[in-house]
Amino acid sequence: MRTKREEIRNIAIIAHVDHGKTTLVDELLKQSGVFRANQEVQERVMDSNDIERERGITILSKNTAVFYKDVKINIIDTPGHADFGGEVERVLKMVNGVVLVVDAFEGAMPQTKFVLMKALELDLPVIVCINKIDRPEARPDEVIDEVLELFMDLDASDEQLDCPFIYASAKGGYASRDMTEDAKDMTALFETIIDYIPAPSGDPDASTQVLISTIDYNEYVGRIGVGKVDNGCLKINQDAIVVNAHEPDKQKKVRISKLYEFDGLNKIDVEKAEIGSIVAISGIADIHIGDTICDPECPKAIPFQKISEPTISMNFIVNDSPLAGQEGKYVTSRHIRDRLFRELNTDVSLRVEETENTDSYKVSGRGELHLSVLIENMRREGYEFAVSKAEVLYHTDEAGHKTEPMELAYVDVPDEFSGSVIEKLSQRKGTLLNMGSISGGYTRLEFEIPSRGLIGYRGEFLTDTKGNGIINTIYNGYAPYKGDIQYRKQGSLIAFEAGESVAYGLFSAQERGTLFIGPGERVYSGMVIGQCAKPEDIELNICKKKHLTNTRSSSADDALTLTPPRILSLEQALEFIDTDELLEVTPKSLRIRKKILDPLMRKRAQRK
């Protein structure tokens, strides 16, 4: 018989990127007494790894739990970026309702639509939280209309349309049920969660069923499966069997050795977990997302949607440049292979394949951001390697035609730049679907564009809109191939010989284009040192010194003024490289180079 556990609520916080999910979770943690009154707490405490903190984005969903009036609220903070959308789809299987956070100025954005669609498909009740109402340009009334329109577009039922609205400032730490109330804290949000989100239900006397929705990884205990107890209960030392809805043959006997529940930011050991509890289970070596842990007497898998397939790939290659092995700690093909396969423990949207060449691995992911986060993590850990340009993964349909991944791009730009953005995206095979004006002199454009048309576009977009444009993209399935796209109009400036760059050589080189390096840097033949102003590659000698004679003194060099070089970040470098180039990544440097370093061999390859 199904019963409800009234002392528990399970919710996920979902939203578009930067609408304030993680900051909201911070406040719920603070106000429920998780931290001591005098404890120093860093901002966005749920974003635990360095890259999440630096970029201000959430990459992995995180679990936490707070207590409010004897009710335990399990909260899952989810990522907002489209590249990590797979995380959101899965965690929604663990919860009984969602809090949809919407920025009071930006309103409903593409990712808002995506996460809301997933929640409505699973029939989850939604609490809408209009956040950042203390922003000077906030427009909460219009945003509510936008959100209700979005509900209607997504065919929400009458109950779902009748959802409660909360007005909050996560930064200010307050929430209220209507705009006129003068709220001091988050009580209104806590109360609404308890009143509106149903308690989890299940059959405590049935046989055990726990669906694993996310995987955590810890160096000491290995893989940790996180999931919700749907039926029965789970005890320590219980014998169980692991089955999977997508792999009917999978049946693995296991024993539950460690069980944890979440409390604040900690995991606490428990002896037993009952229906509705969100638990972490360690000690099962190769547990995967989508596995169901059941009673051996009654192995029945819980259905689960497949993890979305990757759309973009890069080759990770052992570094073979003349400067190889001088800055990294881990440089061999075995090191790189072990590290990439270890990443598969936690990142389920990633694929790693071995290629014919033993020094190269094909790594596929959900987008450029997804792969650049992996590259950045690896270089910080001391790995040295090279990567090729990102390429999309093509499929063929039943009729044998080539298809490619498409994206919907939503672009908000100041009115005067909309022309140049439309022109650039049309050159990259984008189709303008919609155009309308939004407040503050901005235009919103909606495009359908091939994923490869967006590779390397973001830097150009920021230049074209003088840093004032916002572009958001979301995956939109596969469609017939749209034809060839020319990525880069300019060629590269290439170093002609190995040595150290000299101001005298750089001074004559800077007339040819934009330099990426300054004086005193080590270079080698075939290394890309800048962007040419013309569409061809030019080789330059930047190591040449001025010959001194009786009439020419060395002090005359002091008059040379060099333009400061353009230092590329990892993302910019990945966007810049062309198909015949590689990016050399080490813990200290990023260098762009030609795949074929020897100038003669390079010319022969081009002729072919």
WOWO-V100331 format. One record per residue. N is the residue number from 1. RES is the residue in three letters. SS is DSSP state (@ for helix, = for strand, . for the rest). Layout:
BEGIN
N/RES/SS
N/RES/SS
END
This chain:
BEGIN
1/MET/.
2/ARG/=
3/THR/=
4/LYS/=
5/ARG/.
6/GLU/.
7/GLU/.
8/ILE/=
9/ARG/=
10/ASN/=
11/ILE/=
12/ALA/=
13/ILE/=
14/ILE/=
15/ALA/=
16/HIS/.
17/VAL/.
18/ASP/.
19/HIS/.
20/GLY/.
21/LYS/@
22/THR/@
23/THR/@
24/LEU/@
25/VAL/@
26/ASP/@
27/GLU/@
28/LEU/@
29/LEU/@
30/LYS/@
31/GLN/@
32/SER/.
33/GLY/.
34/VAL/.
35/PHE/.
36/ARG/.
37/ALA/.
38/ASN/.
39/GLN/.
40/GLU/.
41/VAL/.
42/GLN/.
43/GLU/.
44/ARG/.
45/VAL/.
46/MET/.
47/ASP/.
48/SER/.
49/ASN/.
50/ASP/@
51/ILE/@
52/GLU/@
53/ARG/@
54/GLU/@
55/ARG/@
56/GLY/.
57/ILE/.
58/THR/.
59/ILE/.
60/LEU/.
61/SER/.
62/LYS/=
63/ASN/=
64/THR/=
65/ALA/=
66/VAL/=
67/PHE/=
68/TYR/=
69/LYS/.
70/ASP/.
71/VAL/=
72/LYS/=
73/ILE/=
74/ASN/=
75/ILE/=
76/ILE/=
77/ASP/=
78/THR/.
79/PRO/.
80/GLY/.
81/HIS/.
82/ALA/@
83/ASP/@
84/PHE/@
85/GLY/@
86/GLY/@
87/GLU/@
88/VAL/@
89/GLU/@
90/ARG/@
91/VAL/@
92/LEU/@
93/LYS/@
94/MET/@
95/VAL/.
96/ASN/.
97/GLY/=
98/VAL/=
99/VAL/=
100/LEU/=
101/VAL/=
102/VAL/=
103/ASP/=
104/ALA/.
105/PHE/.
106/GLU/.
107/GLY/.
108/ALA/.
109/MET/.
110/PRO/@
111/GLN/@
112/THR/@
113/LYS/@
114/PHE/@
115/VAL/@
116/LEU/@
117/MET/@
118/LYS/@
119/ALA/@
120/LEU/@
121/GLU/@
122/LEU/.
123/ASP/.
124/LEU/.
125/PRO/=
126/VAL/=
127/ILE/=
128/VAL/=
129/CYS/=
130/ILE/=
131/ASN/=
132/LYS/.
133/ILE/.
134/ASP/.
135/ARG/.
136/PRO/.
137/GLU/.
138/ALA/.
139/ARG/.
140/PRO/@
141/ASP/@
142/GLU/@
143/VAL/@
144/ILE/@
145/ASP/@
146/GLU/@
147/VAL/@
148/LEU/@
149/GLU/@
150/LEU/@
151/PHE/@
152/MET/@
153/ASP/@
154/LEU/.
155/ASP/.
156/ALA/.
157/SER/.
158/ASP/@
159/GLU/@
160/GLN/@
161/LEU/@
162/ASP/.
163/CYS/.
164/PRO/.
165/PHE/=
166/ILE/=
167/TYR/=
168/ALA/=
169/SER/=
170/ALA/.
171/LYS/.
172/GLY/.
173/GLY/.
174/TYR/=
175/ALA/=
176/SER/=
177/ARG/.
178/ASP/.
179/MET/.
180/THR/.
181/GLU/.
182/ASP/.
183/ALA/.
184/LYS/.
185/ASP/.
186/MET/.
187/THR/@
188/ALA/@
189/LEU/@
190/PHE/@
191/GLU/@
192/THR/@
193/ILE/@
194/ILE/@
195/ASP/@
196/TYR/@
197/ILE/.
198/PRO/.
199/ALA/.
200/PRO/.
201/SER/=
202/GLY/=
203/ASP/=
204/PRO/.
205/ASP/.
206/ALA/.
207/SER/.
208/THR/.
209/GLN/=
210/VAL/=
211/LEU/=
212/ILE/=
213/SER/=
214/THR/=
215/ILE/=
216/ASP/=
217/TYR/=
218/ASN/=
219/GLU/.
220/TYR/.
221/VAL/.
222/GLY/=
223/ARG/=
224/ILE/=
225/GLY/=
226/VAL/=
227/GLY/=
228/LYS/=
229/VAL/=
230/ASP/=
231/ASN/=
232/GLY/.
233/CYS/.
234/LEU/=
235/LYS/=
236/ILE/.
237/ASN/.
238/GLN/.
239/ASP/=
240/ALA/=
241/ILE/=
242/VAL/=
243/VAL/=
244/ASN/=
245/ALA/.
246/HIS/.
247/GLU/=
248/PRO/=
249/ASP/=
250/LYS/=
251/GLN/=
252/LYS/=
253/LYS/=
254/VAL/=
255/ARG/=
256/ILE/.
257/SER/.
258/LYS/=
259/LEU/=
260/TYR/=
261/GLU/=
262/PHE/=
263/ASP/=
264/GLY/=
265/LEU/.
266/ASN/=
267/LYS/=
268/ILE/=
269/ASP/=
270/VAL/.
271/GLU/.
272/LYS/=
273/ALA/=
274/GLU/.
275/ILE/.
276/GLY/.
277/SER/.
278/ILE/=
279/VAL/=
280/ALA/=
281/ILE/=
282/SER/=
283/GLY/.
284/ILE/.
285/ALA/.
286/ASP/.
287/ILE/.
288/HIS/.
289/ILE/.
290/GLY/.
291/ASP/=
292/THR/=
293/ILE/=
294/CYS/=
295/ASP/.
296/PRO/.
297/GLU/.
298/CYS/.
299/PRO/.
300/LYS/.
301/ALA/.
302/ILE/.
303/PRO/.
304/PHE/.
305/GLN/.
306/LYS/.
307/ILE/.
308/SER/.
309/GLU/.
310/PRO/.
311/THR/.
312/ILE/=
313/SER/=
314/MET/=
315/ASN/=
316/PHE/=
317/ILE/=
318/VAL/.
319/ASN/.
320/ASP/.
321/SER/.
322/PRO/.
323/LEU/.
324/ALA/.
325/GLY/.
326/GLN/.
327/GLU/.
328/GLY/.
329/LYS/.
330/TYR/=
331/VAL/.
332/THR/.
333/SER/@
334/ARG/@
335/HIS/@
336/ILE/@
337/ARG/@
338/ASP/@
339/ARG/@
340/LEU/@
341/PHE/@
342/ARG/@
343/GLU/@
344/LEU/.
345/ASN/.
346/THR/.
347/ASP/.
348/VAL/.
349/SER/.
350/LEU/.
351/ARG/=
352/VAL/=
353/GLU/=
354/GLU/=
355/THR/.
356/GLU/.
357/ASN/.
358/THR/.
359/ASP/.
360/SER/=
361/TYR/=
362/LYS/=
363/VAL/=
364/SER/=
365/GLY/=
366/ARG/.
367/GLY/.
368/GLU/@
369/LEU/@
370/HIS/@
371/LEU/@
372/SER/@
373/VAL/@
374/LEU/@
375/ILE/@
376/GLU/@
377/ASN/@
378/MET/@
379/ARG/@
380/ARG/@
381/GLU/.
382/GLY/.
383/TYR/=
384/GLU/.
385/PHE/=
386/ALA/=
387/VAL/=
388/SER/=
389/LYS/.
390/ALA/.
391/GLU/=
392/VAL/=
393/LEU/.
394/TYR/.
395/HIS/=
396/THR/=
397/ASP/.
398/GLU/.
399/ALA/.
400/GLY/.
401/HIS/.
402/LYS/=
403/THR/=
404/GLU/=
405/PRO/=
406/MET/=
407/GLU/=
408/LEU/=
409/ALA/=
410/TYR/=
411/VAL/=
412/ASP/=
413/VAL/=
414/PRO/=
415/ASP/@
416/GLU/@
417/PHE/@
418/SER/@
419/GLY/@
420/SER/@
421/VAL/@
422/ILE/@
423/GLU/@
424/LYS/@
425/LEU/@
426/SER/@
427/GLN/@
428/ARG/.
429/LYS/.
430/GLY/.
431/THR/=
432/LEU/=
433/LEU/=
434/ASN/=
435/MET/=
436/GLY/=
437/SER/=
438/ILE/=
439/SER/.
440/GLY/.
441/GLY/.
442/TYR/=
443/THR/=
444/ARG/=
445/LEU/=
446/GLU/=
447/PHE/=
448/GLU/=
449/ILE/=
450/PRO/=
451/SER/@
452/ARG/@
453/GLY/@
454/LEU/@
455/ILE/.
456/GLY/.
457/TYR/.
458/ARG/@
459/GLY/@
460/GLU/@
461/PHE/@
462/LEU/@
463/THR/@
464/ASP/@
465/THR/.
466/LYS/.
467/GLY/.
468/ASN/.
469/GLY/.
470/ILE/=
471/ILE/=
472/ASN/=
473/THR/=
474/ILE/=
475/TYR/=
476/ASN/=
477/GLY/=
478/TYR/=
479/ALA/=
480/PRO/=
481/TYR/.
482/LYS/.
483/GLY/.
484/ASP/.
485/ILE/.
486/GLN/.
487/TYR/.
488/ARG/.
489/LYS/.
490/GLN/.
491/GLY/.
492/SER/=
493/LEU/=
494/ILE/=
495/ALA/=
496/PHE/.
497/GLU/.
498/ALA/.
499/GLY/=
500/GLU/=
501/SER/.
502/VAL/.
503/ALA/@
504/TYR/@
505/GLY/@
506/LEU/@
507/PHE/@
508/SER/@
509/ALA/@
510/GLN/@
511/GLU/@
512/ARG/@
513/GLY/=
514/THR/=
515/LEU/=
516/PHE/.
517/ILE/.
518/GLY/.
519/PRO/.
520/GLY/.
521/GLU/.
522/ARG/=
523/VAL/=
524/TYR/.
525/SER/.
526/GLY/.
527/MET/=
528/VAL/=
529/ILE/=
530/GLY/=
531/GLN/=
532/CYS/=
533/ALA/.
534/LYS/.
535/PRO/.
536/GLU/.
537/ASP/.
538/ILE/=
539/GLU/=
540/LEU/=
541/ASN/.
542/ILE/.
543/CYS/.
544/LYS/.
545/LYS/.
546/LYS/.
547/HIS/.
548/LEU/.
549/THR/.
550/ASN/.
551/THR/.
552/ARG/.
553/SER/.
554/SER/@
555/SER/@
556/ALA/@
557/ASP/@
558/ASP/@
559/ALA/@
560/LEU/.
561/THR/.
562/LEU/.
563/THR/.
564/PRO/.
565/PRO/.
566/ARG/.
567/ILE/.
568/LEU/.
569/SER/.
570/LEU/@
571/GLU/@
572/GLN/@
573/ALA/@
574/LEU/@
575/GLU/@
576/PHE/@
577/ILE/.
578/ASP/.
579/THR/.
580/ASP/.
581/GLU/=
582/LEU/=
583/LEU/=
584/GLU/=
585/VAL/=
586/THR/.
587/PRO/.
588/LYS/.
589/SER/.
590/LEU/=
591/ARG/=
592/ILE/=
593/ARG/=
594/LYS/=
595/LYS/.
596/ILE/.
597/LEU/.
598/ASP/.
599/PRO/@
600/LEU/@
601/MET/@
602/ARG/@
603/LYS/@
604/ARG/@
605/ALA/@
606/GLN/@
607/ARG/@
608/LYS/.
END
